[in-house]
Amino acid sequence: MRALYPDIYGPYGFYDAVNPRTGQVGHRYLVLDEGMVFAALNNVLTGDGLKAYYANNPIIRAVQPYLALERFTVR
């Protein structure tokens, strides 16, 4: 990526987006992955604290019966 788009890498890692036709780089960082890592880390360090936080929310409690009807699979 750096060879094709030299401007894609900044001081904190790769930027979020590049237009392969023009080579223009979107100089923003996507923090979604970091947010998921911090949420998982928080959940582990607090003994499912994040899960408990959301499970105690009245809105989440109201939709839990509907979520229980879903079948989640990994393929």
C-alpha positions as CSV (number, residue, x, y, z in Angstrom):
1,M,0.0,0.0,0.0
2,R,2.8,2.4,0.9
3,A,4.5,1.7,-2.4
4,L,1.3,2.5,-4.4
5,Y,0.1,5.4,-2.2
6,P,3.1,7.0,-0.3
7,D,0.8,9.4,1.6
8,I,-1.4,6.7,3.0
9,Y,0.6,6.1,6.2
10,G,0.7,8.8,8.9
11,P,2.1,9.2,12.4
12,Y,-0.5,6.9,13.9
13,G,-0.7,4.2,11.2
14,F,-2.7,3.8,8.0
15,Y,-5.3,6.4,7.1
16,D,-8.9,5.3,6.6
17,A,-9.4,5.5,2.9
18,V,-7.7,6.0,-0.4
19,N,-9.2,6.5,-3.9
20,P,-7.3,4.1,-6.1
21,R,-8.2,6.0,-9.3
22,T,-6.8,9.3,-8.1
23,G,-4.4,8.3,-5.3
24,Q,-6.1,10.8,-3.1
25,V,-5.9,9.8,0.6
26,G,-8.6,10.6,3.2
27,H,-6.5,11.9,6.1
28,R,-8.7,10.5,8.8
29,Y,-8.2,7.5,11.1
30,L,-10.9,4.9,11.6
31,V,-11.2,4.2,15.3
32,L,-13.8,1.5,15.1
33,D,-11.4,-1.3,15.5
34,E,-9.7,0.4,18.5
35,G,-13.1,0.9,20.1
36,M,-14.0,-2.7,19.8
37,V,-10.6,-3.7,21.3
38,F,-11.1,-1.3,24.3
39,A,-14.7,-2.6,24.8
40,A,-13.5,-6.2,24.8
41,L,-10.6,-5.3,27.1
42,N,-13.0,-3.5,29.5
43,N,-15.3,-6.4,29.5
44,V,-12.5,-8.9,30.4
45,L,-11.0,-6.6,33.1
46,T,-14.4,-6.0,34.7
47,G,-15.6,-9.6,34.7
48,D,-18.3,-9.1,32.0
49,G,-19.0,-5.6,33.3
50,L,-19.9,-4.2,29.8
51,K,-22.3,-7.1,29.3
52,A,-23.9,-6.5,32.7
53,Y,-24.1,-2.7,32.0
54,Y,-26.1,-3.3,28.8
55,A,-28.1,-6.2,30.2
56,N,-29.4,-3.8,33.0
57,N,-30.6,-1.3,30.4
58,P,-34.4,-1.3,30.2
59,I,-34.4,-0.9,26.4
60,I,-32.0,-3.9,26.0
61,R,-34.1,-5.9,28.5
62,A,-37.2,-5.1,26.4
63,V,-35.7,-6.4,23.1
64,Q,-33.9,-9.5,24.6
65,P,-36.9,-11.8,23.9
66,Y,-36.7,-10.8,20.2
67,L,-33.0,-11.3,20.1
68,A,-33.4,-14.8,21.7
69,L,-35.4,-15.8,18.6
70,E,-32.4,-15.1,16.3
71,R,-30.0,-17.9,15.4
72,F,-26.4,-16.5,15.1
73,T,-24.0,-18.7,13.2
74,V,-20.4,-18.4,11.9
75,R,-19.6,-19.8,8.5
